[in-house]
Amino acid sequence: MCGITGYIGFRDAYPIIINGLKRLEYRGYDSAGLILYDGDTIKMSKTKGKVSDLEKQVEKEISKGGNIGFGHTRWATHGVPNDVNSHPHFSESENLAIVHNGIIENYDTIKKELINRGYTFKSDTDTEVLINLIEEVKKQENVKLGKAVQIALSEVVGAYAITVFDKTKPNEFVVARLGSPIAIGIGTNNKEFFIASDASPFIEYTKNCVYLEDGEMAIIKIGRAIRVRKIQDDSLVDYSVLQLKLNLEQIEKGGYDHFMLKEIYEQPKAITDTFRGRMLVNKGLIRMAGVDDNIQKFLNAKRIIIVACGTSWHAGLVAEYLFEDIARIPVEVEYGSEFRYRNPIINEDDIVIAISQSGETADTLAAIKMAKSKDAFVFGVCNVVGSSIAREAHAGAYTHAGPEIGVASTKAFTTQITLLSLIALKLGLANGNISKTNYHTYLREMELIPKKVESLLAINDKVKYIANIYKDATNFLYLGRGFNFPVALEGALKLKEISYIHAEGYPAAEMKHGPIALIDENMPIVVIATRKGHYEKVVSNIQEIKARNGKIIAIVTQGDTTVKEIADHVIEVPETIEAFTPLLTTIPLQLLSYHIAVMLDRNVDQPRNLAKAVTVE
Ligand code: F6R
């Protein structure tokens, strides 16, 4: 969590940093701060609140000149969000400044030692401890900043992406990473450099980018090629410079009020981009290098273990239904956080699939590292290219959903399901569990999904109308069965996280084992009752709700008449194969949560307490 961005070169650093922080605000937004170096002094401004609050404060507090500086947008770990705990942090002498994303777990022990040596601390953060440790090492060992950072980092336990500046050697930054991402943008002839948690802050300036790997640090000096070293043994790393494909338009709102709405509307294109070039319908082929190159491993797999968190975990649950139904391979779906600490039984012929939009989720990353240590083959399904999980996995496939900036995941979910459907179909055909005819039917239907999602988006106004009726409810229940049980969980999560209304998702049949007690005339219940998939049984559940005066919002297949007669509201989705219904039924649930949150005046793209990439445990 937290966003870091910095600039060192010949341009005015301030606009680059402040705009960069706005683009990174999805990573954390409880406080923000920056430093600027004008060739003489380091000016610092920081505040509790958003980047826009920082912008106002800078106007009042400091001059904006300087070609060097860095900034931070925070998601608090150690120390409450307040002005003092905001980053950057100075060292005791105020010669060194740091921004940090991550957690230093042994900060308390180090802090006590530093206090014994006369250091004082202004904040409650682990970061201030780290910068003072670097200062102390620099002094004691009489070494340059790079060496001091390297020695200090070998003493800390935890995760970090850091950028450090030393006023006494002002033409360089030292950056390092372990567990949190850092990208370095390289300007022409090394005359300028950009630092950021992802490449979005600098894409209009350079497409040349180096992503540091875990355990690496870089010395960035104006006029010289960057030097990357391993923190552990100081050895030089032969890094590669990537060409970014990201463009500015992709990370702007493009006329929508919120990124979330834009991303909901982008789903037809995002789904198409996921299967483009992979699904060749006329040839009856699914090509996916990560699977093709390892096809024997997939076919010999006795079990697939899916690890993920949050929405990606829900996509994993849909994949469980897909793999078991289409390819007849047993699947277990695990929360990264539970799996990694559970001492799970992992066999050599297990395949672990890690699903993650950001590719940076700490628990998912740790889970796959653990699986690798037990010799499992790990396949990554990520959206962010070059992300840690994508690089840690033995093989994988990108969803190609494009940048997802709204904190609530939307297009990431549907594209993950699309990609996992292709894998299930490929394996199902290869291991003979679906007939060629069925396989072709699936492929042809998948090709139609983007158009169906597009037509479905026309329900927006109707969903808005329904949202207005139920926006003041304090609880919601979401019910679904089979492939749509995970969709019920996802619908409830979307509502909770952006509107702060309590919501629960349940398999519809479980309702009578508990949640039914909650139902009264004040309880809106969203029921997914598409024609395929236990339809009659879900209709019975709807009757049971009706009998208890619950308010029913039903997601039904176009042309449905039965549910229409019982439900208070129906939202129709186009007909499709049962396995693909989640790709459609999810859309109205995303819109419902979106509209309720807007009506309640919530911060839709940056809901409280959340961050887009959860890089801490
Ligand atoms: C929900 C949401 C989170 C993420 C979860 C995993 O809308 O965004 O629940 O799904 O933090 O993130 P990734 O997919 O980046 O691993």
Residues whose N, C-alpha, C, O or C-beta is under 5 A from the ligand:
A	BS01	F6R	C309 G310 T311 S312 I355 S356 Q357 S358 G359 T361 V407 A408 S409 K612 V614
